[in-house]
Amino acid sequence: MNDKLATNKKYEILDGDDDVLLLGKATFTVRRFKELAASKFRSILDISVDKDGYHTISTMMEELQINEETKIMGGNITWKTSQQGIACQILRIGSKGWQKGKLQIEINGGLEYSGKTQTSIKFFPDEPVKQKSPLDDIRQSEEYKKLSNNN
């Protein structure tokens, strides 16, 4: 299999805050992992000291001044993991066990410092999740079993 995650491969955004991620030997709830990643991202944006004093990276990136007449205003700063993803396992509330897959993380931070970042975690399962058929409940019903036994 190619090391890069296929762009058309199925993934889901992890939003079950109490689900558990296993990354190597470290475990985190999804909520805590997002908090830690966002906190680290914010601290990186705030690190920069020059001879004039303290300046944040986000302040320096508010605009790109090409020349005296040309200034380009910036938008959000985004950080993403590589396309290969991060090997992990997830244990979901109510599931029967760990599910292996890969994570991709994206963190967006506005240039105006508001202390807010948006963290999105995509989970690409190694094995596709078997979809439950809408007919499965019907097939399990006593009426269906009686009908199928009569034929």
Buried (B, 14 or more C-beta within 10 A) or exposed (E): EEEEBEEEEEBBEBEBEEBBBBEEEEEBBBBBBBBEBBEEBBEBBBEEEEEEEEEBBBBBBEEEEEEEEEEEEEEBBEBEBEEEBBEBBBBBEEEEEEBEBBBBBBBBBBBEEEEEBEBBBBBBBEEEEEEEEEEEEEEEEEEEEEEEEEE
